Amino acid sequence: MLDRVNFHTCKTSELNLLLGEKTFWSEFRYLKGAEIFGEAEPAEYVYKIRSGSVRTFKLLPDGRRQIGAFHLSGDIFGVENGDVYRFTAEAIEDTSVWIAKRRRIFGELPDENVPVSKDVLKLIARSLQHAEDHLLLLGRQTSLEKVAAFLTEMDQRLQSPAVMILPMGRRDIADYLGLTIETVSRVFSILERERILSFEGLRHREIVLHSRSKLARLALFSELKLEYRPPRDTGLARRLVV
């Protein structure tokens, strides 16, 4: 929704190098939770995130939400093969994006002949890789595998920081993985108890990974079980397979 945000138009050396000097871009700023475009709207624009993060999702017939992708700084999104957007896009946090006419980028205008640069093709290829990774993630057998694979992917995309700050909350993660928020929270608690990770901050979005190799192994082996240790005063003992 282009008329819902404050913006200014500009050309920069970065974008001139990215798509050629003839390409005209605009910078748009979206507040947290703002819709960037809606499902089935005309796919007239392509977006590149300057700062912030975006989720793209579908609402299922039963009212559930399925998040198809998380787009982070530097990612491109809104590239469609058809004439309309297949997903709705929303800003997860206050987000700034570059926006350009799709037809201009891909040389579809009759008076334009702007070649797609290698950098744009790399961004599109990276977006396709993220989509393929998501399909593989959804195919994993257990919730433990899914959460571990998600954290490993985010760690890599954020370039393995000392403290991984997730822009999305647990409900977003659950809708991305096809799990309930209770299951996601339970798996996080197990990973924390096993000292694979720890949390900083009140919202538990700042994560310190203490063993990336162990987390990666958990993402691969469905037969692995972690022991759930309830509080001592309950007298309960059981094995939890997540």
Beta strands, then each sheet from edge to edge (+ up, - down):
strand 1: 7-9
strand 2: 26-30
strand 3: 35-37
strand 4: 45-51
strand 5: 54-59
strand 6: 65-71
strand 7: 76-77
strand 8: 88-91
strand 9: 95-101
strand 10: 164-165
strand 11: 197-200
strand 12: 206-209
strand 13: 226-228
strand 14: 238-240
sheet 1: 1+ 2- 9+ 4- 7+
sheet 2: 3+ 8- 5+ 6-
sheet 3: 10+ 12- 11+
sheet 4: 13+ 14-
end
